[in-house]
Amino acid sequence: MRLGVLDIGSNTVHLLLVDAHPGARPVPFASHKRPLSLVQFLDADGNINDAGQHELIEFVLEAWEFAAKHKADDLLAFCTSAIREATNGPAVLARVKHETTVTLRELTGSEEASMTFFAVRRWYGWGAGPILDLDIGGGSFEMAYGHDELPELAMSVPLGASRLTRDWLPQDPPSARSVKELRRYIRATLKPAVRSFEKLGRANLVAGTSKTFRSLARIAGAAPSGAGPYVKRELFATDLGLWAQRISAMEVEDRLHLPGVSEARGPQLLAGALVAEAALELFGFPSLEICPWALREGLILRRLDQLVFDGPLEPAPHVLQAPPPELQSPGSPAPGVRPRVAPSRGHSATPAPWPDPQGGNQNGAVPA
């Protein structure tokens, strides 16, 4: 079967299509993404402005059409900190549903950390022992630790690379004072969270999951993505310290010449390096390993696990179908004309409860 995962993040909006079935690893089929930093569309009151909402809606429509074109059987659509923390987040979600019929499930910070940890555990297996996973997003930084498939503790703090760049590093290149103040802020924010993990024991494996960690590892000498997902990639604290110093003296344009750094990631590379450096220092680890799987894969694997118990998907509203004839335009569409409502578009079924790492169960916590 072909599953689609629509990820509305803080840095990018990304649709990933995979071919998978229960018991098999998800194999990427195609992807469609666009750089869209929603935090850059926040007004003084913390609302995502109309321009940002328009960009988001246009991409959701594109993503649905892309999934339908490639015959996806199911679509998991979710959003993370950018909408979760926006003052008008609920209104934005309602508008997206009204104009696209796609329901975006809002993940909490702990849910986001838990599902990412789930993917990491599946990648490394039981033999890895206790795992600590670190994930630097655009709006938040997630941490999760555990011995099992779901973590014993999962936390999220507002230390996303895009957010920190916007709030603390407005100059290009940044001033020495702003970098020093940001370092202080990161450590002050992380210390209470790290203390919460100390009583759980020490991890055998520290994993880094995010594009930021992959970029930092690449510029520090790790293998390029073209070498494949099974090559071991590590990021060392000593290298992080050196590169943080170098990047702090570079203009954004110069950062783009570094290996593995995209135009979208260049401006926030320094903030990401400072968070990664502080995390390894405070947790007391000399290095971490880059894990190829993260949140999207965790949600896919969760969905596949449900199919083992629920049975195969039956034709239903959540199965993507071609747009109805009245919404299909013969040939090239007229300029500015896009279908605004399609009754058969993405729908998320209600998932079974899954354990909350903080205790108890949460219904409907994860898109299914």
PEHU-V835532 format. One record per pair of residues at least 12 apart in sequence whose C-alpha atoms are under 10 Angstrom apart, sorted by the first residue. I is the first residue (numbers start at 0). J is the second residue. D is the distance in Angstrom with one decimal. If there is no record, write none. Layout:
I/J/D
I/J/D
This chain:
0/17/8.3
0/18/5.7
0/19/5.7
0/20/6.2
0/21/9.6
0/70/9.4
0/71/7.7
0/72/6.4
0/73/8.6
0/303/10.0
0/311/9.4
0/312/9.2
1/16/6.7
1/17/5.6
1/18/4.5
1/19/6.3
1/20/8.5
1/25/9.3
1/26/9.5
1/27/9.5
1/28/8.3
1/66/9.3
1/69/8.7
1/70/7.3
1/71/4.9
1/72/5.4
1/73/7.1
1/74/9.1
2/15/8.2
2/16/5.6
2/17/5.4
2/18/6.4
2/19/7.3
2/20/9.4
2/25/9.1
2/27/9.7
2/28/9.4
2/66/8.7
2/70/9.1
2/71/5.6
2/72/5.8
2/73/5.1
2/74/6.0
2/75/7.7
2/299/7.5
2/302/9.2
2/303/9.5
2/318/9.8
2/319/9.9
3/15/5.6
3/16/4.4
3/17/6.5
3/18/9.0
3/27/9.9
3/28/9.6
3/29/9.4
3/30/9.0
3/62/9.2
3/63/9.1
3/65/9.7
3/66/6.6
3/67/9.5
3/69/9.7
3/70/9.6
3/71/6.2
3/72/7.7
3/73/6.1
3/74/4.6
3/75/6.1
3/76/8.2
3/295/9.6
3/299/8.5
3/319/9.7
3/345/9.8
4/16/6.5
4/17/8.4
4/30/9.4
4/62/9.6
4/66/9.3
4/71/9.9
4/73/8.6
4/74/5.8
4/75/4.7
4/76/5.9
4/77/8.0
4/295/6.6
4/296/8.7
4/298/8.0
4/299/7.4
4/366/9.5
5/30/9.7
5/31/9.3
5/32/9.3
5/59/8.2
5/62/7.4
5/63/8.7
5/66/9.5
5/74/7.2
5/75/6.0
5/76/4.5
5/77/6.3
5/78/8.3
5/103/8.6
5/295/8.3
6/32/9.2
6/59/9.8
6/75/8.4
6/76/6.3
6/77/5.5
6/78/6.0
6/79/8.1
6/103/9.0
6/104/9.9
6/294/9.0
6/295/7.3
7/32/9.9
7/35/8.9
7/36/9.9
7/37/9.2
7/55/8.4
7/58/9.6
7/59/8.9
7/76/7.9
7/77/6.2
7/78/4.5
7/79/6.6
7/80/9.1
7/81/8.2
7/82/8.4
7/103/8.4
7/104/9.8
7/105/9.6
8/34/9.7
8/35/8.3
8/36/8.0
8/37/8.0
8/38/9.8
8/77/8.7
8/78/6.1
8/79/5.7
8/80/7.1
8/81/6.5
8/82/8.4
8/136/7.9
8/137/7.3
8/138/8.3
9/34/9.3
9/35/7.3
9/36/5.4
9/37/5.6
9/38/6.5
9/39/9.1
9/78/8.7
9/79/7.3
9/80/6.7
9/81/4.9
9/82/8.1
9/136/7.0
9/137/4.7
9/138/5.7
9/139/8.7
9/159/8.6
9/160/9.5
9/161/7.6
9/162/8.7
10/33/9.0
10/34/6.2
10/35/5.6
10/36/4.4
10/37/7.0
10/38/8.1
10/39/9.4
10/81/8.7
10/136/7.6
10/137/5.3
10/138/8.1
10/159/9.7
10/160/9.1
10/161/7.1
10/162/9.8
10/263/7.7
10/264/8.3
10/267/9.9
11/32/7.0
11/33/5.8
11/34/4.4
11/35/4.7
11/36/6.2
11/37/8.3
11/137/8.7
11/263/8.6
12/31/8.5
12/32/5.6
12/33/5.6
12/34/6.5
12/35/6.2
12/36/8.5
12/37/9.3
12/55/8.0
12/58/7.5
12/59/8.6
12/62/9.3
12/78/9.2
13/30/7.2
13/31/5.9
13/32/4.1
13/33/6.5
13/34/8.6
13/35/9.5
13/58/8.9
13/59/9.4
13/62/8.1
13/295/9.7
14/29/8.5
14/30/5.5
14/31/5.1
14/32/6.0
14/33/9.2
14/58/9.5
14/59/9.0
14/61/9.5
14/62/6.1
14/63/8.7
14/65/8.6
14/66/8.1
14/74/9.4
14/75/9.5
14/76/8.8
14/295/9.5
15/27/7.3
15/28/7.8
15/29/6.2
15/30/4.4
15/31/6.6
15/32/8.3
15/62/9.2
15/66/8.8
15/74/9.7
15/75/9.9
15/295/8.1
15/296/9.5
16/28/5.4
16/29/5.2
16/30/5.9
16/31/8.6
16/65/9.4
16/66/7.3
16/69/8.5
16/70/9.7
16/71/7.3
16/72/10.0
16/73/9.7
16/74/8.9
16/299/10.0
17/29/7.0
17/30/8.7
17/71/8.7
17/296/9.4
17/299/8.6
18/71/9.0
18/72/9.9
19/299/8.7
19/300/9.0
19/303/7.9
20/299/9.9
20/300/9.2
20/302/9.7
20/303/6.4
20/304/9.2
20/306/8.6
20/307/9.3
20/311/9.5
21/300/8.1
21/301/9.8
21/302/8.9
21/303/5.1
21/304/6.3
21/305/8.7
21/306/6.9
21/307/6.4
21/311/9.8
22/300/9.2
22/303/8.0
22/304/8.2
22/307/8.8
23/300/9.3
23/303/9.1
24/121/9.5
24/122/9.4
24/296/9.5
24/299/9.8
24/300/8.3
24/303/9.9
25/296/7.7
25/299/7.7
25/300/7.8
25/303/9.4
28/69/9.3
29/65/9.5
29/66/9.3
29/69/8.6
30/62/9.2
30/65/8.8
30/66/9.2
31/58/9.4
31/61/8.6
31/62/6.9
31/65/7.6
31/66/9.2
32/58/8.4
32/61/9.6
32/62/8.3
33/54/10.0
33/55/10.0
33/58/7.8
33/263/9.8
34/262/9.2
34/263/6.5
34/264/9.4
35/51/8.5
35/54/7.9
35/55/8.0
35/58/9.4
35/263/8.7
36/51/8.7
36/55/10.0
36/81/8.4
36/137/7.9
36/138/9.4
36/161/7.8
36/162/9.6
36/263/8.7
37/50/9.9
37/51/6.3
37/52/8.6
37/54/9.1
37/55/8.4
37/80/9.7
37/81/6.1
37/82/7.9
37/85/9.4
37/137/9.2
37/138/9.3
37/161/9.6
38/51/8.9
38/80/9.3
38/81/6.1
38/82/8.7
38/84/9.7
38/85/8.5
38/137/8.3
38/138/7.5
38/161/7.4
38/162/6.8
38/165/8.5
39/51/8.3
39/81/9.7
39/161/8.5
39/162/8.6
39/165/7.8
40/52/8.5
40/54/10.0
40/81/9.9
41/81/9.3
41/85/7.7
41/86/9.1
41/87/9.9
42/85/9.7
42/86/9.7
44/85/8.9
44/86/7.2
44/87/9.3
45/84/8.2
45/85/5.6
45/86/5.3
45/87/7.7
45/88/9.5
46/82/9.2
46/84/9.1
46/85/5.4
46/86/5.0
46/87/5.2
46/88/7.6
46/90/9.8
46/91/9.2
47/81/8.8
47/82/8.0
47/84/10.0
47/85/6.4
47/86/7.7
47/87/6.7
47/88/7.7
47/90/9.7
47/91/7.8
48/87/9.1
48/91/9.5
49/91/9.4
51/91/9.8
52/91/6.8
52/92/9.5
52/94/8.4
52/95/8.1
53/91/10.0
53/94/9.8
53/95/9.2
55/91/9.3
55/95/7.9
56/91/9.4
56/92/9.8
56/94/8.4
56/95/5.9
56/96/9.1
56/97/10.0
56/98/7.4
56/99/7.1
56/101/9.7
56/339/9.5
57/95/9.5
57/98/9.6
57/99/8.9
57/337/8.9
57/339/9.6
59/76/9.3
59/95/8.0
59/96/9.7
59/98/9.6
59/99/7.1
59/100/9.6
59/101/7.6
59/103/9.6
59/345/10.0
60/95/9.4
60/98/8.8
60/99/6.2
60/100/9.2
60/101/8.5
60/337/8.5
60/338/8.1
60/339/8.0
60/340/9.4
60/341/9.8
60/344/9.4
61/99/9.9
61/337/9.6
62/74/10.0
63/76/9.9
63/99/8.6
63/100/9.8
63/101/8.1
63/319/8.4
63/320/9.9
63/321/10.0
63/322/9.8
63/341/10.0
63/344/7.0
63/345/7.0
64/319/9.4
64/320/9.6
64/321/8.3
64/322/8.2
64/338/9.9
64/344/8.9
66/319/7.5
66/320/9.2
66/321/9.6
66/344/10.0
66/345/9.4
67/318/9.3
67/319/5.7
67/320/6.0
67/321/5.9
67/322/8.0
67/344/8.7
67/345/9.4
68/319/9.3
68/320/8.7
68/321/7.3
68/322/9.5
69/319/9.8
69/321/9.9
70/318/9.3
70/319/7.1
70/320/7.4
70/321/8.4
71/318/7.6
71/319/6.1
71/320/8.3
72/312/8.1
72/313/9.6
72/314/9.0
72/315/10.0
72/317/8.0
72/318/5.1
72/319/5.7
72/320/8.3
72/345/10.0
73/302/9.8
73/312/8.4
73/315/9.8
73/316/9.6
73/317/6.1
73/318/5.1
73/319/6.2
73/320/9.8
73/345/7.6
73/346/8.3
73/347/8.3
73/348/9.6
73/367/8.8
74/101/9.2
74/102/10.0
74/299/9.9
74/317/7.1
74/318/7.5
74/319/7.4
74/344/9.1
74/345/5.9
74/346/7.1
74/347/7.0
74/348/9.7
74/366/9.1
74/367/8.3
75/101/9.6
75/102/9.0
75/103/8.3
75/104/8.5
75/295/9.3
75/298/7.9
75/299/8.1
75/302/8.7
75/317/9.3
75/345/7.9
75/346/8.0
75/347/6.3
75/348/9.0
75/365/9.2
75/366/5.8
75/367/6.1
76/101/7.6
76/102/6.7
76/103/5.0
76/104/6.2
76/105/9.0
76/295/10.0
76/298/9.8
76/345/7.9
76/346/8.3
76/347/7.4
76/365/9.9
76/366/6.8
76/367/8.7
77/101/9.9
77/102/8.0
77/103/4.7
77/104/4.4
77/105/5.8
77/106/6.9
77/295/9.5
77/298/9.6
77/347/9.6
77/365/8.5
77/366/6.7
77/367/9.9
78/92/9.2
78/103/6.2
78/104/6.1
78/105/5.1
78/106/6.3
78/107/9.2
78/111/9.5
78/366/10.0
79/103/9.7
79/104/8.7
79/105/6.1
79/106/5.6
79/107/7.1
79/108/7.5
79/110/9.6
79/111/7.4
79/136/9.3
79/137/9.7
79/138/8.4
79/139/8.9
80/105/8.6
80/106/8.0
80/107/7.7
80/108/7.2
80/111/9.2
80/136/8.6
80/137/8.1
80/138/5.6
80/139/6.4
80/140/9.7
80/155/9.5
80/157/8.7
80/159/9.1
81/136/9.8
81/137/7.9
81/138/6.0
81/139/8.7
81/159/9.9
81/162/9.4
82/105/7.8
82/106/9.7
82/138/9.6
83/105/6.5
83/106/7.5
83/107/7.3
83/108/8.7
83/138/9.8
84/107/9.7
84/138/8.8
84/139/9.9
84/157/9.6
88/105/9.3
89/105/9.3
91/103/9.9
92/104/8.6
92/105/8.6
96/340/9.3
96/344/9.9
96/345/9.7
96/346/9.8
97/339/8.7
97/340/7.6
98/338/9.0
98/339/5.4
98/340/5.9
98/341/8.9
99/338/8.4
99/339/5.9
99/340/5.5
99/341/6.9
99/342/9.0
99/344/7.5
99/345/8.7
100/339/8.6
100/340/6.4
100/341/6.6
100/342/6.8
100/343/8.1
100/344/5.9
100/345/6.8
100/346/7.7
101/317/9.9
101/340/9.6
101/341/9.2
101/342/9.6
101/343/9.4
101/344/6.2
101/345/4.9
101/346/6.1
101/347/8.4
102/344/9.2
102/345/7.0
102/346/6.1
102/347/6.8
102/366/9.7
103/345/9.3
103/346/8.9
103/347/8.4
103/366/8.5
104/347/8.2
104/363/8.9
104/364/8.3
104/365/7.6
104/366/6.1
104/367/9.5
105/364/8.3
105/365/8.6
105/366/8.7
106/363/9.8
106/364/6.8
106/365/7.0
106/366/8.5
107/154/9.7
107/155/8.6
107/364/8.2
107/365/9.5
108/139/8.0
108/140/8.7
108/141/7.1
108/142/9.5
108/153/8.1
108/154/6.5
108/155/4.9
108/156/7.9
108/157/9.6
109/141/7.7
109/142/8.5
109/143/8.4
109/150/9.8
109/152/8.4
109/153/5.1
109/154/5.1
109/155/6.0
109/156/9.7
109/355/8.4
109/356/7.8
109/357/8.5
110/141/9.7
110/153/7.7
110/154/8.7
110/155/9.2
110/294/9.8
110/354/9.9
110/355/7.8
110/356/8.6
110/361/9.6
110/364/7.0
110/365/7.5
111/134/9.7
111/141/7.5
111/142/9.6
111/143/9.7
111/153/8.6
111/154/8.9
111/155/8.3
111/293/9.7
111/294/6.8
111/295/9.8
111/297/9.4
111/298/9.5
111/364/9.7
111/365/8.9
112/132/8.2
112/133/8.4
112/134/7.8
112/140/8.8
112/141/5.3
112/142/6.1
112/143/5.9
112/144/9.4
112/149/9.7
112/150/8.6
112/152/9.1
112/153/5.6
112/154/6.6
112/155/7.1
112/293/9.4
112/294/7.9
112/356/9.8
113/132/9.5
113/141/8.9
113/142/8.6
113/143/6.6
113/144/8.9
113/145/9.8
113/148/9.0
113/149/6.1
113/150/6.1
113/151/9.1
113/152/8.3
113/153/5.9
113/154/8.6
113/294/8.6
113/297/8.7
113/354/9.6
113/355/8.4
113/356/7.4
114/143/9.6
114/148/9.4
114/149/7.6
114/150/9.0
114/153/9.6
114/293/7.9
114/294/5.7
114/295/8.3
114/296/8.5
114/297/5.1
114/298/6.4
114/299/9.7
114/300/9.3
114/301/8.2
114/365/8.3
115/132/8.0
115/133/9.1
115/134/8.2
115/141/8.9
115/142/9.3
115/143/8.4
115/149/9.3
115/150/9.8
115/153/9.9
115/208/7.8
115/209/9.8
115/292/7.8
115/293/4.8
115/294/4.2
115/295/7.7
115/296/7.7
115/297/5.6
115/298/8.2
116/130/8.3
116/131/8.2
116/132/6.2
116/133/8.8
116/134/9.4
116/141/9.7
116/142/8.5
116/143/6.3
116/144/7.7
116/145/8.4
116/147/9.6
116/148/7.6
116/149/6.7
116/150/6.7
116/153/8.6
116/206/9.2
116/208/9.1
116/292/9.3
116/293/7.5
116/294/7.9
116/297/7.6
117/132/9.8
117/143/9.6
117/145/9.8
117/147/8.7
117/148/5.4
117/149/5.6
117/150/7.7
117/292/9.5
117/293/8.3
117/294/8.3
117/296/8.8
117/297/5.6
117/298/8.6
117/300/8.5
117/301/8.4
118/148/8.4
118/149/9.4
118/208/9.7
118/290/9.1
118/291/9.3
118/292/5.9
118/293/5.7
118/294/6.8
118/295/8.3
118/296/5.9
118/297/4.2
118/298/8.0
118/299/9.0
118/300/7.4
118/301/8.9
119/131/9.4
119/132/7.5
119/148/8.8
119/149/9.9
119/206/7.6
119/207/9.2
119/208/8.2
119/289/9.9
119/290/6.7
119/291/8.3
119/292/6.2
119/293/6.6
119/294/9.0
119/296/9.0
119/297/7.9
120/132/9.4
120/145/9.1
120/146/8.8
120/147/7.6
120/148/5.8
120/149/8.2
120/150/9.4
120/206/9.9
120/290/9.9
120/292/9.5
120/297/9.4
121/148/7.4
121/292/8.8
121/296/9.5
121/297/8.4
121/300/8.6
122/290/7.7
122/291/8.1
122/292/6.9
122/293/9.5
122/296/9.7
122/297/9.9
123/204/9.4
123/206/9.7
123/290/8.5
123/292/9.9
124/147/9.6
124/148/8.9
125/146/8.1
125/147/7.7
125/148/8.6
126/203/9.8
127/146/8.9
127/202/9.2
127/203/6.7
127/204/6.6
127/205/9.9
128/145/8.6
128/146/6.1
128/147/8.5
128/202/7.5
128/203/5.9
128/204/7.4
129/144/7.1
129/145/5.4
129/146/4.3
129/147/7.7
129/150/9.4
129/199/9.8
129/200/8.5
129/201/7.5
129/202/4.9
129/203/5.5
129/204/6.7
129/205/9.0
130/143/8.0
130/144/5.6
130/145/5.7
130/146/6.6
130/147/8.8
130/148/9.9
130/150/8.6
130/201/8.5
130/202/5.1
130/203/6.1
130/204/5.0
130/205/5.9
130/206/7.3
131/143/5.7
131/144/4.4
131/145/6.9
131/146/9.3
131/150/8.9
131/152/9.7
131/153/9.8
131/196/9.4
131/201/8.4
131/202/5.7
131/203/8.0
131/204/6.3
131/205/4.8
131/206/6.3
131/207/8.7
131/282/9.6
131/287/9.4
132/144/6.4
132/145/9.1
132/150/9.5
132/153/9.2
132/202/9.4
132/204/8.3
132/205/5.8
132/206/4.8
132/207/6.0
132/208/7.2
132/287/9.1
132/288/9.5
132/289/9.8
132/290/9.2
132/293/9.7
133/154/10.0
133/155/10.0
133/205/7.5
133/206/6.2
133/207/5.0
133/208/6.3
133/209/8.4
133/212/9.0
133/275/8.5
133/278/8.3
133/279/9.4
133/287/9.0
133/289/9.8
134/155/9.4
134/159/9.2
134/206/8.5
134/207/5.9
134/208/4.9
134/209/5.6
134/210/8.9
134/211/8.4
134/212/7.8
134/275/9.0
134/293/8.4
134/294/9.4
135/155/9.9
135/156/9.9
135/157/10.0
135/158/7.7
135/159/5.9
135/160/6.9
135/161/9.8
135/207/8.3
135/208/7.4
135/209/5.9
135/210/8.0
135/211/6.4
135/212/7.3
135/270/9.9
135/271/6.9
135/272/9.6
135/274/7.8
135/275/7.8
136/157/9.5
136/158/8.1
136/159/5.0
136/160/6.4
136/161/7.9
136/162/9.2
136/208/9.2
136/209/6.8
136/210/8.1
136/211/7.5
136/212/9.7
136/271/8.6
137/157/9.3
137/158/8.2
137/159/4.4
137/160/4.9
137/161/4.6
137/162/6.3
137/163/8.6
137/164/9.5
137/209/9.8
137/210/9.9
137/211/9.0
137/264/9.6
137/267/8.6
137/271/8.9
138/155/10.0
138/156/8.9
138/157/6.3
138/158/6.5
138/159/3.9
138/160/6.6
138/161/6.1
138/162/5.2
138/163/8.1
139/155/6.4
139/156/5.6
139/157/4.4
139/158/4.8
139/159/3.8
139/160/7.6
139/161/8.8
139/162/7.8
139/163/9.3
140/154/8.3
140/155/5.6
140/156/5.4
140/157/6.2
140/158/5.1
140/159/5.4
140/160/8.4
140/189/9.6
140/271/9.6
140/274/8.4
140/275/9.6
140/278/10.0
141/153/7.4
141/154/5.7
141/155/4.4
141/156/6.6
141/157/8.9
141/158/8.7
141/159/9.0
141/208/9.6
142/154/5.3
142/155/6.4
142/156/8.6
142/192/8.8
142/193/9.0
142/196/9.2
142/207/9.7
142/278/9.6
143/155/8.8
143/196/8.7
143/206/10.0
143/356/9.2
144/196/7.5
144/199/8.1
144/200/9.2
144/201/9.1
144/202/7.6
144/204/9.9
144/205/9.2
144/356/9.6
145/196/10.0
145/199/8.2
145/200/9.2
145/201/9.8
145/202/8.1
145/356/9.3
146/199/10.0
146/202/8.8
146/203/9.8
149/353/9.3
149/354/7.7
149/355/8.5
149/356/7.1
150/354/9.4
150/355/8.8
150/356/5.8
150/357/9.2
151/196/9.4
151/199/8.2
151/354/9.9
151/355/8.8
151/356/5.2
151/357/7.3
151/358/8.9
152/195/8.5
152/196/7.3
152/199/8.5
152/355/9.0
152/356/5.3
152/357/6.4
152/358/9.4
153/192/9.9
153/196/9.2
153/355/9.0
153/356/6.3
153/357/7.5
154/192/7.5
154/193/9.7
154/195/9.4
154/196/9.5
154/356/9.3
154/357/9.3
155/189/9.9
155/192/8.7
156/185/9.9
156/188/7.6
156/189/7.6
156/192/8.1
157/185/9.4
157/188/8.3
157/189/9.6
158/184/9.4
158/185/7.1
158/188/8.1
158/189/8.6
158/270/8.8
158/271/8.7
158/274/7.2
159/211/10.0
159/267/9.2
159/270/8.1
159/271/7.4
159/274/8.4
160/211/8.2
160/264/9.0
160/266/9.1
160/267/5.5
160/268/7.2
160/269/8.0
160/270/5.2
160/271/4.9
160/272/8.6
160/273/9.0
160/274/7.9
161/263/9.8
161/264/8.6
161/266/8.1
161/267/5.6
161/268/8.8
161/270/7.7
161/271/8.3
162/267/8.7
162/270/8.9
163/181/7.9
163/184/9.8
163/185/9.1
163/267/7.9
163/269/9.6
163/270/6.2
163/271/8.5
163/274/9.5
164/181/9.3
164/266/7.4
164/267/5.6
164/268/8.7
164/269/8.1
164/270/6.0
164/271/8.8
165/266/9.4
165/267/8.6
165/270/9.7
166/181/9.3
167/180/8.0
167/181/6.3
167/184/9.6
167/270/8.8
168/180/9.7
168/181/8.1
168/247/10.0
168/266/9.3
168/267/8.9
168/269/9.1
168/270/8.1
169/266/9.9
170/250/9.2
170/251/10.0
171/247/9.3
171/248/9.1
171/249/8.0
171/250/5.5
171/251/6.7
171/252/9.3
171/266/8.7
172/246/8.8
172/247/6.8
172/248/6.2
172/249/5.8
172/250/4.7
172/251/7.1
172/252/9.7
172/253/10.0
172/266/9.6
173/246/9.6
173/247/6.5
173/248/7.4
173/249/8.4
173/250/8.1
173/251/9.8
173/269/9.3
174/247/8.2
174/248/8.6
175/247/7.9
175/248/8.6
178/243/9.9
178/244/9.7
178/247/7.5
178/269/8.9
178/270/8.7
178/273/8.8
181/270/8.2
181/273/8.2
181/274/9.4
182/270/8.9
182/273/6.6
182/274/8.1
182/276/9.5
182/277/7.9
183/277/9.7
185/270/9.4
185/273/7.8
185/274/6.5
185/275/9.9
185/276/10.0
185/277/7.2
185/278/9.0
186/273/9.5
186/274/8.3
186/276/9.9
186/277/6.3
186/278/8.2
186/280/9.6
186/281/8.0
189/274/8.9
189/277/8.0
189/278/7.4
189/281/7.9
189/282/9.7
190/277/9.5
190/278/9.0
190/281/7.1
190/282/9.2
192/281/10.0
193/278/8.4
193/281/6.9
193/282/6.5
194/281/9.1
194/282/8.9
196/282/8.7
197/282/8.2
201/282/9.1
201/283/9.5
201/284/9.7
202/282/9.8
202/284/9.4
204/284/9.6
204/286/9.5
204/287/7.4
204/288/7.7
205/233/10.0
205/279/9.1
205/282/9.8
205/284/7.9
205/285/9.7
205/286/7.5
205/287/4.9
205/288/6.2
205/289/8.7
205/290/9.5
206/233/9.1
206/234/9.7
206/286/9.1
206/287/5.4
206/288/4.8
206/289/5.7
206/290/6.0
206/291/9.7
207/232/10.0
207/233/9.0
207/234/8.6
207/275/9.0
207/286/9.7
207/287/6.3
207/288/6.0
207/289/4.9
207/290/6.0
207/291/8.9
207/292/9.7
207/293/9.1
208/287/10.0
208/288/8.8
208/289/6.2
208/290/5.6
208/291/7.1
208/292/7.0
208/293/5.7
208/294/8.5
209/289/8.4
209/290/8.4
209/291/8.5
209/292/8.7
209/293/7.0
209/294/8.9
210/259/9.4
210/260/9.4
210/261/9.9
210/264/8.4
210/271/9.9
210/289/9.8
210/291/9.7
210/293/9.8
211/259/9.7
211/260/8.9
211/264/7.5
211/265/9.8
211/267/8.7
211/268/7.1
211/269/9.9
211/270/9.7
211/271/6.3
211/272/8.0
211/275/9.0
212/233/9.6
212/234/8.0
212/268/9.6
212/271/7.8
212/272/8.2
212/275/7.7
212/287/9.5
212/288/9.3
212/289/7.1
212/290/9.4
213/232/8.5
213/233/9.2
213/234/8.7
213/259/7.8
213/260/9.3
213/288/9.7
213/289/6.6
213/290/8.7
213/291/8.8
214/257/9.1
214/258/7.7
214/259/5.2
214/260/5.8
214/261/8.6
214/264/8.4
214/265/9.6
214/268/8.2
214/271/9.7
214/272/9.7
215/233/9.8
215/234/7.4
215/235/9.8
215/238/9.2
215/239/7.6
215/242/8.4
215/243/9.5
215/257/9.8
215/258/9.3
215/259/8.0
215/260/8.4
215/268/7.8
215/269/9.5
215/271/8.3
215/272/7.0
215/275/9.0
216/232/7.1
216/233/6.5
216/234/5.0
216/235/8.2
216/238/8.9
216/239/8.6
216/258/9.8
216/259/8.8
216/287/9.6
216/288/9.1
216/289/7.8
217/232/8.4
217/233/9.1
217/234/8.5
217/257/8.8
217/258/6.3
217/259/5.8
217/260/8.4
218/234/9.7
218/238/9.4
218/239/9.7
218/242/8.3
218/257/6.3
218/258/5.5
218/259/6.6
218/260/8.0
219/233/9.1
219/234/7.2
219/235/8.3
219/237/9.9
219/238/6.3
219/239/7.7
219/241/9.3
219/242/7.5
219/257/9.8
219/258/9.0
220/232/8.9
220/233/8.9
220/234/8.7
220/238/9.2
220/258/8.9
221/233/6.7
221/234/7.7
221/258/9.9
221/259/9.8
221/289/9.5
222/259/9.9
223/258/8.3
223/259/7.3
224/259/8.4
224/291/9.7
227/291/9.4
228/289/9.7
228/290/8.5
228/291/6.1
228/292/9.1
229/290/9.4
229/291/8.4
230/289/9.7
230/291/9.8
231/288/7.4
231/289/7.5
231/290/8.7
231/291/9.9
232/287/8.7
232/288/5.9
232/289/5.5
232/290/8.1
232/291/9.5
233/286/6.8
233/287/5.7
233/288/4.5
233/289/5.9
233/290/9.4
234/275/9.6
234/285/8.8
234/286/5.5
234/287/5.5
234/288/6.4
234/289/7.4
235/276/9.1
235/279/8.8
235/284/8.9
235/285/6.0
235/286/4.2
235/287/6.6
235/288/8.9
236/275/8.4
236/276/6.2
236/277/9.1
236/278/9.5
236/279/6.6
236/280/7.5
236/283/9.9
236/284/7.8
236/285/5.3
236/286/5.5
236/287/8.3
237/276/8.8
237/285/7.6
237/286/8.4
238/276/9.3
238/285/10.0
238/286/9.3
239/272/6.6
239/273/8.2
239/275/7.7
239/276/5.9
239/277/9.6
239/279/9.5
239/286/9.4
240/272/8.2
240/273/8.3
240/275/9.6
240/276/6.6
240/277/9.5
242/269/8.7
242/272/7.8
242/273/9.7
242/276/10.0
243/268/8.8
243/269/6.2
243/270/8.7
243/271/9.1
243/272/5.8
243/273/6.5
243/275/9.8
243/276/8.2
244/269/8.8
244/272/9.5
244/273/9.5
245/269/9.2
246/265/9.8
246/268/7.8
246/269/6.0
246/270/9.7
246/272/8.8
247/268/9.3
247/269/6.3
247/270/9.2
247/272/9.7
247/273/9.8
248/269/9.7
249/269/9.4
250/265/9.2
250/266/8.5
251/264/9.5
251/265/5.8
251/266/5.5
251/267/8.8
251/268/8.9
251/269/9.6
252/265/7.8
252/266/8.6
253/265/8.7
254/266/8.0
254/267/10.0
254/268/8.1
254/269/9.5
255/268/9.9
275/287/9.8
297/365/10.0
298/365/7.3
298/366/7.2
298/367/7.8
299/366/9.3
299/367/8.5
301/350/9.6
301/353/9.7
301/365/8.4
301/366/9.0
301/367/7.8
302/350/8.5
302/365/9.0
302/366/8.1
302/367/5.6
303/367/9.2
305/350/8.0
305/351/7.9
305/367/8.3
306/367/9.9
309/351/9.8
315/343/9.1
315/346/9.3
315/348/9.7
316/342/8.4
316/343/6.0
316/344/7.6
316/345/7.6
316/346/6.4
316/347/8.8
316/348/9.0
317/343/7.6
317/344/7.4
317/345/5.6
317/346/4.4
317/347/6.1
317/348/6.8
317/367/9.8
318/343/7.9
318/344/8.2
318/345/7.3
318/346/7.8
318/347/9.4
319/343/6.7
319/344/6.3
319/345/6.3
319/346/8.6
320/341/10.0
320/342/9.9
320/343/6.4
320/344/7.4
320/345/9.1
321/341/9.5
321/343/8.0
321/344/8.8
322/338/9.0
322/340/9.5
322/341/6.4
322/342/8.3
322/343/7.0
322/344/7.9
323/341/7.2
323/342/8.3
323/343/8.0
325/338/9.2
325/341/9.5
326/338/5.7
326/339/8.6
326/340/8.3
326/341/7.4
346/366/9.8
346/367/9.3
347/363/10.0
347/365/9.8
347/366/6.3
347/367/5.7
348/363/9.0
348/366/7.5
348/367/5.6
349/362/8.4
349/363/5.9
349/364/9.2
349/365/8.7
349/366/7.5
349/367/6.4
350/362/7.2
350/363/5.4
350/364/7.7
350/365/6.8
350/366/6.7
350/367/5.3
351/363/6.8
351/364/8.8
351/365/8.8
351/366/9.9
351/367/8.6
352/364/7.4
352/365/8.6
353/365/8.2
